[in-house]
Every structure is written in structure tokens, then in C-alpha cells.
Amino acid sequence: MANRKRLRLISYPLWNQGIEKWTAKKVRENLWRFDPVNDFADVMQEARILFLKLERKYPTVVDAPHFFALYKTSLLRMFIDKSRSKNLKLVDTTCLHELPEEAQPESNLQNCGLLGLLVEELPSELKTVLRALTSGRVRLKLHKPTKKVRFRENHNMRLRRKYLLKIADPVGELKNYFSNS
């Protein structure tokens, strides 16, 4: 009786008809998330590739329900990633064929017209404040506990001291400039 061992059924994940039907259903449900360039067959092929990648990456997952749960989660997250990458594109190319050639954009960069003009017309001190607030670490040691009881500087005080500004409230002035424009 001491020599008895439990036998485990070892099955390796295979792309079968059931998985393909389930994947096709999910692809049809989520096809709206993808770029119009990708059709049903392209997304199905990416799903098969994902299945193969998971099979190679997780060779120890041999239980079919566990592997399918892993595949299901990965596939749905792939759909979300594709949707986000579609939303992050700068130019919508679906409407370019409707425009005459002379009206089509020359580059794929967005036009930040009003914001660009506002930044160009900023006074030099406010440009310095904007540059300081948008580059690098502004809050260097703000949350670090002090060793001595001393007066703590806020952002405005630090900006005035570091850049020798004459404005009393640099951040407030910057906010007012953009909110009034």
C-alpha cells in the first residue's frame, strides 16, 4: 500500500474545434475594437498565435480547464490592448479618401493651434515655470520627513528661489493665464 502513487492525466493543450468556435464568437463580438485594416481572418490568426505562444510559455499548465482560462484571459486582454492602440492613433485614415488631394494633411501630427499660440505668447517667466513643471522631478524631497523642525517650501517658493522669479504666485499665474485664454 505504501508504493501506490496517484496517476495524473496529462493532456497537452491543442487547438481544437471547440476552442476555435469560442474564439470565433469572441472575435465577432469584439471586432469593432480593432483597426478597420484587420478583418476577421487576421484577428483569428492573431488568436491562434497567442494560443501557441501561451503553449510554449507555460508548458507546465497541462490541465485543460486551467490552460483555457489562461487563454481566455490573455485573449480578452489582447482585445483591450488592440482597442487602446486604435484609440491612440493620431489621424483617422478612414476619412482621408473623402477629401480632395490638396486638402489632405501632409503629416500625421495633430494640429495644436490654439495651445501652441498660447504657449508662444507666454511671458518669459511663465515659460520658465511651465518648463520647470513639465520636465523632470518637481517634488524632489517633499514627502521626505525632516530631521529638524524647519520651515518647508512649497512649489511656488521653490520655483521663485531656483529660477529667481519676481512673480509672487507662479503656478497660480500660469493657471490663470490658461484659464482666461
PEZIUR-V934669 format. One record per pair of residues at least 24 apart in sequence whose C-alpha atoms are under 10 Angstrom apart, sorted by sequence separation. I is the first residue (numbers start at 1). J is the second residue. D is the distance in Angstrom with one decimal. If there is no record, write none. Layout:
{{I	J	D} {I	J	D}}
This chain:
{{20	44	8.6} {23	47	7.4} {47	71	9.2} {50	74	7.9} {51	75	8.6} {23	48	9.0} {50	75	7.4} {133	159	9.1} {20	47	9.3} {47	74	9.4} {48	75	9.8} {129	156	9.3} {132	159	7.9} {20	48	8.6} {47	75	6.8} {50	78	8.8} {19	48	9.8} {46	75	9.4} {129	159	7.1} {132	162	9.9} {47	78	8.7} {128	159	9.1} {129	160	9.0} {132	163	9.1} {19	51	9.9} {46	78	9.4} {47	79	9.8} {15	48	7.8} {129	163	8.4} {125	160	9.9} {128	163	7.7} {15	51	7.7} {43	79	9.4} {129	165	8.9} {14	51	8.9} {15	52	8.6} {128	165	9.0} {13	51	9.0} {14	52	9.0} {125	163	8.7} {133	171	8.8} {13	52	9.3} {125	164	9.3} {126	165	9.2} {125	165	6.7} {130	170	9.2} {13	54	9.7} {14	55	8.7} {125	166	8.3} {126	167	9.0} {129	170	6.6} {130	171	8.4} {13	55	7.0} {125	167	8.0} {128	170	9.6} {129	171	7.1} {12	55	8.5} {126	170	7.0} {129	173	9.6} {130	174	7.5} {34	79	7.8} {125	170	8.2} {126	171	8.4} {129	174	7.7} {130	175	10.0} {13	59	9.3} {26	72	9.6} {30	76	9.0} {33	79	7.1} {34	80	9.3} {12	59	8.4} {32	79	10.0} {33	80	7.8} {34	81	9.6} {35	82	8.0} {126	173	7.7} {127	174	8.8} {12	60	9.3} {13	61	8.6} {23	71	9.9} {27	75	9.3} {31	79	8.6} {33	81	9.4} {34	82	6.0} {35	83	8.0} {126	174	6.2} {12	61	8.2} {13	62	6.7} {19	68	8.3} {23	72	8.6} {26	75	8.9} {27	76	9.4} {30	79	7.0} {33	82	6.9} {34	83	5.8} {125	174	9.6} {126	175	10.0} {11	61	9.3} {12	62	5.4} {13	63	8.0} {14	64	9.0} {22	72	9.5} {26	76	8.4} {30	80	9.2} {33	83	4.8} {34	84	9.1} {35	85	8.8} {36	86	9.4} {10	61	9.6} {11	62	5.6} {12	63	7.6} {13	64	6.3} {32	83	8.6} {33	84	8.5} {34	85	8.7} {35	86	5.9} {123	174	9.8} {126	177	9.0} {10	62	6.1} {11	63	6.6} {12	64	7.5} {13	65	9.6} {19	71	9.7} {23	75	8.5} {27	79	8.6} {31	83	9.6} {33	85	9.6} {34	86	6.6} {35	87	9.2} {122	174	8.9} {9	62	8.8} {10	63	7.2} {11	64	7.0} {13	66	10.0} {19	72	9.7} {26	79	9.5} {30	83	9.2} {33	86	7.5} {34	87	9.5} {9	63	8.3} {10	64	9.2} {13	67	7.1} {33	87	9.1} {35	89	9.9} {123	177	10.0} {8	63	9.8} {12	67	9.2} {13	68	8.3} {122	177	8.3} {122	178	9.5} {36	93	9.6} {37	94	9.7} {36	94	8.2} {119	177	9.9} {35	94	9.9} {118	177	8.7} {119	178	9.1} {118	178	7.6} {115	178	8.9} {118	181	7.7} {115	181	9.6} {114	181	9.4}}
